[in-house]
Amino acid sequence: MRRMDGRGLSELVAELLAALLVLAVAAGCATQSASPRPEAAAPAPAATPPPAGSKLAGIREGMTPEQVQKIAGAPGSIKPYITGKAFIPWYFGPDRERTAYYYKGQGRVIFSGPAGFGTDSHVLRVEYDPSDPGSPR
């Protein structure tokens, strides 16, 4: 099907799509001066440190799983899981895996790396939670 000016239907559709693309890019580049920018999110409140009588009180960042078990004993449950870094193509660095040790009535100890499977694993944080059931929720 030809139009009177010699252009075909496919050329007309291509021109319309190009015009829409230009309009979309122009709209995306426009600034919104009427709406204020959202304020920066407030930092999360600091975790409650374990009380002095807790098994988790002596655990510090950077300890190995063996050191943690000497202080707090064997955990009630262990849960390994992967982080978002595991989904980054060609990322072979640290912190692709984490392991959580659960202690009933005490809380959790989070390790970077597969705890118990090498010397690269170390404590990232201790999450005190007296309502912890001793297993993943």
C-alpha positions in Angstrom: 0.0 0.0 0.0 1.5 3.3 -1.1 0.6 6.8 -0.1 0.3 9.6 -2.5 3.7 11.1 -1.5 5.5 7.9 -2.2 6.0 6.7 1.3 4.9 3.3 2.5 2.9 2.4 5.6 6.0 1.0 7.4 7.8 4.3 6.9 4.9 6.2 8.4 4.8 3.9 11.4 8.6 4.3 11.9 8.3 8.1 11.8 5.5 8.0 14.4 7.5 5.7 16.7 10.5 8.0 16.4 8.4 11.0 17.3 7.0 9.2 20.3 10.5 8.3 21.4 11.6 11.9 21.2 8.6 13.0 23.3 9.2 10.3 25.9 12.9 11.3 26.2 12.0 14.9 26.5 9.3 14.2 29.2 11.9 12.1 31.1 14.4 14.9 31.1 12.0 17.5 32.4 12.5 18.5 36.0 9.7 18.5 38.6 10.1 21.8 40.4 6.6 21.7 41.9 7.1 18.6 44.0 9.7 18.8 46.7 12.4 16.1 47.0 11.8 13.5 49.7 14.0 13.9 52.8 16.7 11.4 53.3 15.5 8.3 55.2 16.4 8.3 58.8 19.0 5.7 59.8 17.6 2.5 61.4 17.7 2.5 65.2 20.7 0.8 66.6 20.2 -2.8 67.6 19.8 -3.5 71.3 23.0 -5.0 72.7 22.7 -8.2 74.6 22.6 -7.8 78.4 25.6 -8.7 80.5 24.0 -12.0 81.6 23.3 -13.2 78.1 25.2 -16.0 76.3 25.6 -13.5 73.4 27.1 -10.7 75.5 30.7 -11.8 74.9 30.4 -12.2 71.1 32.1 -9.5 69.0 32.2 -8.6 65.4 34.9 -10.5 63.5 34.9 -13.7 65.6 35.0 -17.1 63.9 32.2 -19.7 64.4 34.5 -21.7 66.6 35.0 -18.7 68.9 31.3 -18.1 69.1 30.5 -21.7 70.0 33.1 -21.6 72.8 31.3 -18.6 74.3 27.6 -19.3 73.5 27.6 -23.1 73.0 26.0 -24.9 70.1 23.1 -23.0 68.4 19.6 -24.4 68.4 19.4 -24.0 64.7 21.7 -22.9 61.8 20.4 -21.4 58.6 22.7 -20.6 55.6 21.3 -18.2 53.0 22.6 -16.2 50.0 22.7 -12.4 49.7 21.9 -10.2 46.7 25.6 -10.2 45.8 25.2 -13.9 44.7 23.1 -12.6 41.8 25.6 -10.2 40.4 27.1 -11.8 37.3 30.8 -12.4 37.5 31.0 -11.3 41.2 33.3 -13.8 43.0 34.0 -11.6 46.0 33.1 -12.0 49.7 29.7 -11.8 51.3 27.7 -13.8 48.8 26.6 -16.2 51.6 25.6 -15.7 55.2 24.9 -18.0 58.0 22.6 -17.4 61.0 23.1 -19.2 64.4 19.8 -19.1 66.4 19.8 -19.3 70.2 16.4 -19.8 71.9 15.5 -16.9 74.1 18.7 -15.1 73.2 18.7 -14.1 69.5 20.8 -14.6 66.5 24.5 -14.4 65.4 24.9 -13.5 61.7 28.1 -14.6 60.0 29.5 -13.5 56.6 30.3 -16.6 54.6 29.4 -20.2 55.1 30.0 -20.7 58.8 31.6 -24.0 59.7 33.0 -24.5 56.2 36.1 -22.5 56.2 38.2 -19.8 58.0 36.7 -17.0 55.9 33.5 -16.8 58.0 33.2 -14.1 60.7 30.6 -12.5 62.8 28.9 -9.5 61.1 26.4 -8.7 63.9 24.6 -10.0 66.9 20.8 -9.6 67.0 19.6 -9.8 70.6 16.0 -11.0 70.7 14.6 -12.6 73.9 11.6 -13.8 72.0 13.7 -15.8 69.5 12.3 -19.4 69.2 15.7 -20.9 68.5 14.9 -21.5 64.8 14.2 -19.4 61.7 10.7 -17.9 61.7 
